[in-house]
Structure formats: structure tokens, C-alpha cells
Amino acid sequence: MALPETMPLTRTGAGRARRRAGVLLLLLPVAGLVWVPLYARDEPRLFGVPFFYWYQLAWVGLCIACMAGAALLLRSPAPGGST
């Protein structure tokens, strides 16, 4: 049984580095939001909004950027060669 062309048998060093970078981008929001003591405070305020709220709101955009970057890094190569 032959494997499809999009599933390489071995990973190159560059492939491993891309995978690690992608996984790191996915873990970054988890680390930033799960560790509540990091942001469970009132100061500094931004336009009168307590830190607790604007920190979490800032992560909405950061999560989008991290997920987009990870998707680009972890996507499979297109059939036929170049990505």
C-alpha cells in the first residue's frame, strides 16, 4: 500500500523546527491565560478599564494571530511539491 505524496516518510530539520514553532504558537495563549495570578489584579488601568479585563481582551487578537501563524507553519505541503 503506497502512502500519499503529502505524507513524507521522514521529517527534515526544517520541518521539525516549523512544527516546534507552530506548537509553541499554540501553547502561548494557553500559558498566558491559564496562569490567572499573572493578571488577577486591578492596576494598571487602561482608559479606566482594570488590567484583569483589558489583558484578557488583548489576548483575543493575540490568539487569532497565534492560531493563524500556527496554521501557516503546520499546514501540509500541497500535492505536487511547492507550498
KANOR-V455617 format. One record per run of one state. SS is the DSSP state (@ for helix, = for strand, . for the rest). FROM is the first residue (numbers start at 1). TO is the last residue. If there is no record, write none. Layout:
ss=[SS:SS]
from=[FROM:FROM]
to=[TO:TO]
This chain:
ss=[.:@:.:@:.:=:.:=:.:@:.]
from=[1:13:35:36:39:46:47:49:50:51:75]
to=[12:34:35:38:45:46:48:49:50:74:83]
